[in-house]
Amino acid sequence: MNAVTQCPECGTRFKVSQVQLDMHQGMVRCGRCQAIFNAIKQLHDNELSPQLALTLDVVEMQQVPVKSPAERIPATHDKYDFSHLATASKEDALEISPSVIKKNVHWSWVLVTLLLFIVLLAQTVHFFRVELVAHLPGTKLALASYCKLLNCDIPLPEKIDQLSIESSDLESDPKQASAIVLNAILRNRAPYAQTYPNLELTLTNSMDEALARRIFPPAEYLKPGEDEKQGLLSNHEIGIKLHLDTADLKPTGYRLFLFYP
């Protein structure tokens, strides 16, 4: 069976057979203007015309191989060169796919965010390591290993508002006229052990004026056998007794308070 198709570019009509239409999904090249078009879509009634009769002897139909229906080659003129066209491989398509680029960017941001979170978490743990061990004793072993990597330590908490002087008094030493004895009881009201505080003792006269002031670190007021590194235990109290030589000061009063250096 023969049919007539028309070139959409130059208008030239050609006779085509069913075999030609079946080959390459009907894609052909015009023998006059070299335009590529789908002969099936350009079919016309099989009518004789002067134009058709004149061109049959000088024009021949050239079949154009097409790999798939999706690869449509638009009509063109001789000034365009199609020799460089090639179908991209799946690998090439993947490399330039916008969706792949978006996924790569997405996972890059996830990785950066995760790293920043880890750094922030590490800094937070380092800064609050004392509080973490105080309130979560079970974390002490892990935090101790962590501190070894950073060359740091985990000191005992120093919450002065959780310490108190339960009682104190100043009395003369019956064995020595120029000596006095300071008695005091310190208590840790916190639910965790704390560093022993420093004591500041101020001796005053009858006008509450300072005559002398002295600071006592833990090593000077702790009794033998009391471990300074262990700290003042939770909800625990200790008794302090200091013998002081006042010489000619003759104090009539005193002030005593706790502090951390």
C-alpha positions as CSV (number, residue, x, y, z in Angstrom):
1,M,0.0,0.0,0.0
2,N,1.3,3.4,-0.9
3,A,0.5,6.7,0.8
4,V,1.4,10.3,0.4
5,T,3.2,12.4,3.0
6,Q,4.2,16.0,3.0
7,C,7.4,17.7,4.3
8,P,6.3,20.3,6.8
9,E,9.3,22.5,6.0
10,C,9.3,22.8,2.2
11,G,5.8,21.4,1.4
12,T,7.2,18.7,-1.0
13,R,5.0,15.5,-1.2
14,F,6.3,12.0,-1.5
15,K,4.9,8.6,-2.0
16,V,5.7,6.2,0.9
17,S,5.0,2.6,1.4
18,Q,3.7,0.9,4.5
19,V,7.2,-0.7,4.9
20,Q,8.7,2.7,5.0
21,L,6.2,3.9,7.5
22,D,6.8,1.0,9.8
23,M,10.6,1.5,9.8
24,H,11.9,3.7,12.6
25,Q,8.5,4.8,13.7
26,G,7.9,6.7,10.5
27,M,10.8,9.1,10.9
28,V,12.2,10.2,7.5
29,R,14.4,12.9,6.0
30,C,13.2,15.1,3.1
31,G,15.3,14.6,0.0
32,R,14.9,18.2,-1.0
33,C,15.4,20.3,2.1
34,Q,16.9,17.6,4.4
35,A,14.4,18.3,7.1
36,I,13.6,15.4,9.4
37,F,9.9,14.7,10.2
38,N,7.4,12.0,11.1
39,A,5.9,10.8,7.8
40,I,2.9,9.2,9.6
41,K,1.8,12.5,11.1
42,Q,2.1,14.2,7.8
43,L,0.1,11.8,5.7
44,H,-2.3,13.2,3.1
45,D,-4.9,11.7,0.8
46,N,-3.3,9.6,-1.9
47,E,-4.0,12.1,-4.6
48,L,-2.0,12.8,-7.7
49,S,-0.8,16.4,-8.0
50,P,1.5,18.2,-10.4
51,Q,3.9,18.8,-7.6
52,L,4.1,15.1,-6.7
53,A,4.5,14.1,-10.3
54,L,7.3,16.5,-10.8
55,T,9.3,15.5,-7.8
56,L,9.0,11.8,-7.9
57,D,11.8,11.4,-10.4
58,V,14.3,13.6,-8.7
59,V,13.7,13.1,-5.0
60,E,14.1,9.9,-3.0
61,M,13.0,9.2,0.5
62,Q,15.8,8.6,3.1
63,Q,15.1,6.6,6.2
64,V,16.4,8.0,9.5
65,P,17.1,5.5,12.3
66,V,15.4,6.3,15.6
67,K,16.3,4.5,18.8
68,S,13.0,5.0,20.6
69,P,9.7,7.0,20.3
70,A,11.0,9.4,22.9
71,E,13.9,10.5,20.7
72,R,12.2,12.9,18.4
73,I,14.4,14.9,16.1
74,P,13.0,18.3,15.3
75,A,12.8,19.7,11.8
76,T,15.9,21.6,10.8
77,H,17.8,23.0,7.9
78,D,21.2,22.3,6.4
79,K,22.8,25.0,8.6
80,Y,22.4,22.8,11.7
81,D,24.7,19.9,12.3
82,F,23.3,16.9,14.1
83,S,26.4,14.8,14.0
84,H,27.3,15.6,17.6
85,L,24.0,14.4,19.0
86,A,24.2,11.3,21.2
87,T,21.9,9.7,23.8
88,A,23.2,10.2,27.3
89,S,24.0,7.1,29.3
90,K,22.2,6.4,32.6
91,E,25.5,7.2,34.4
92,D,25.8,10.6,32.8
93,A,22.2,11.4,33.5
94,L,22.7,10.6,37.2
95,E,25.7,12.8,37.4
96,I,23.9,15.9,36.3
97,S,20.5,15.1,37.7
98,P,19.1,18.0,39.7
99,S,17.5,15.6,42.2
100,V,20.8,14.0,42.9
101,I,22.4,17.4,43.4
102,K,19.7,18.3,45.9
103,K,20.1,15.0,47.7
104,N,23.9,15.6,48.0
105,V,23.3,19.1,49.3
106,H,20.7,17.8,51.7
107,W,23.0,15.1,53.2
108,S,25.9,17.6,53.4
109,W,23.8,19.9,55.5
110,V,22.7,17.0,57.7
111,L,26.4,16.0,58.2
112,V,27.4,19.6,59.0
113,T,24.5,20.0,61.5
114,L,25.4,16.7,63.2
115,L,29.0,17.7,63.6
116,L,28.1,21.1,65.0
117,F,25.7,19.4,67.4
118,I,28.4,17.0,68.6
119,V,30.8,19.8,69.1
120,L,28.2,21.8,71.1
121,L,27.3,18.7,73.2
122,A,31.0,18.1,74.0
123,Q,31.5,21.7,75.0
124,T,28.4,21.6,77.2
125,V,29.4,18.4,78.9
126,H,32.9,19.9,79.6
127,F,31.5,23.1,81.0
128,F,28.9,21.4,83.2
129,R,30.9,18.3,84.1
130,V,30.9,19.2,87.8
131,E,27.2,19.6,88.0
132,L,26.6,16.5,85.9
133,V,28.7,14.3,88.3
134,A,27.0,16.0,91.3
135,H,23.5,15.3,90.2
136,L,24.2,12.2,88.2
137,P,26.9,10.2,90.0
138,G,26.5,7.4,87.4
139,T,28.1,9.6,84.8
140,K,31.4,10.1,86.8
141,L,33.2,7.1,85.2
142,A,32.4,8.2,81.6
143,L,33.2,11.8,82.3
144,A,36.5,10.9,83.9
145,S,37.5,9.0,80.8
146,Y,36.3,12.0,78.7
147,C,38.4,14.4,80.8
148,K,41.5,12.2,80.3
149,L,41.3,13.0,76.6
150,L,41.0,16.7,77.3
151,N,43.5,16.8,80.1
152,C,41.0,18.2,82.5
153,D,39.7,17.1,86.0
154,I,36.3,16.9,87.7
155,P,36.5,18.9,91.0
156,L,33.9,18.8,93.7
157,P,31.0,21.3,93.5
158,E,31.4,24.7,95.3
159,K,27.9,25.9,96.1
160,I,28.5,28.2,99.1
161,D,24.8,28.8,99.6
162,Q,24.5,25.1,100.4
163,L,27.0,25.4,103.3
164,S,26.2,26.8,106.7
165,I,27.8,27.5,110.1
166,E,25.4,25.6,112.5
167,S,27.1,27.0,115.6
168,S,30.3,28.8,116.7
169,D,31.8,30.3,119.8
170,L,35.0,31.9,120.9
171,E,36.4,31.1,124.4
172,S,39.5,31.6,126.4
173,D,42.1,28.9,126.6
174,P,42.3,27.9,130.3
175,K,45.9,26.7,129.7
176,Q,47.2,29.9,128.2
177,A,46.0,33.4,129.1
178,S,46.8,35.0,125.7
179,A,45.2,32.2,123.7
180,I,41.6,31.7,122.6
181,V,39.7,28.7,121.2
182,L,37.4,28.9,118.2
183,N,34.7,26.2,118.0
184,A,32.4,25.8,115.0
185,I,30.2,23.3,113.3
186,L,30.0,23.3,109.5
187,R,27.2,21.6,107.6
188,N,26.7,20.7,103.9
189,R,23.0,20.8,103.1
190,A,23.5,19.9,99.4
191,P,22.5,16.4,98.1
192,Y,26.1,15.9,97.0
193,A,29.6,16.2,98.4
194,Q,31.3,19.6,98.2
195,T,34.7,21.1,98.4
196,Y,35.7,22.2,101.9
197,P,35.4,26.0,102.1
198,N,37.9,28.5,103.5
199,L,37.1,30.1,106.8
200,E,37.6,33.8,107.4
201,L,37.9,34.8,111.1
202,T,37.8,38.5,112.1
203,L,38.5,39.4,115.7
204,T,36.8,42.6,116.9
205,N,36.9,44.9,119.9
206,S,34.0,46.3,122.0
207,M,33.2,48.8,119.2
208,D,32.9,46.0,116.6
209,E,36.1,47.2,115.0
210,A,38.4,44.7,113.3
211,L,41.5,44.0,115.3
212,A,42.8,41.1,113.2
213,R,41.7,39.0,110.3
214,R,42.9,35.6,109.2
215,I,41.9,33.0,106.5
216,F,42.1,29.3,107.3
217,P,42.2,26.9,104.3
218,P,40.8,23.4,104.8
219,A,44.3,21.9,105.5
220,E,44.6,24.1,108.7
221,Y,41.2,23.3,110.3
222,L,40.6,19.7,109.3
223,K,41.4,17.0,111.9
224,P,43.9,14.2,111.2
225,G,42.2,11.5,109.2
226,E,39.7,13.7,107.4
227,D,40.3,13.5,103.7
228,E,40.2,17.0,102.0
229,K,39.9,15.4,98.5
230,Q,36.7,13.5,99.6
231,G,35.1,16.8,100.4
232,L,32.3,17.6,102.9
233,L,29.8,14.8,102.4
234,S,26.1,15.3,101.5
235,N,24.0,16.3,104.5
236,H,27.0,15.9,106.7
237,E,28.6,18.2,109.3
238,I,32.1,18.5,110.8
239,G,33.3,20.1,114.0
240,I,36.2,22.6,114.0
241,K,38.4,23.6,116.9
242,L,41.2,26.2,116.4
243,H,43.6,27.3,119.1
244,L,44.7,30.9,118.4
245,D,47.3,33.1,120.1
246,T,45.9,36.6,120.4
247,A,48.8,38.2,122.3
248,D,47.8,41.7,123.4
249,L,44.8,42.0,121.1
250,K,42.2,41.2,123.8
251,P,39.3,40.7,121.4
252,T,35.7,40.9,122.7
253,G,34.0,39.6,119.7
254,Y,34.4,38.0,116.3
255,R,32.9,37.4,112.8
256,L,33.2,34.1,111.0
257,F,32.1,33.3,107.5
258,L,32.7,30.7,104.7
259,F,33.8,31.3,101.1
260,Y,35.5,29.7,98.1
261,P,38.6,31.3,96.7
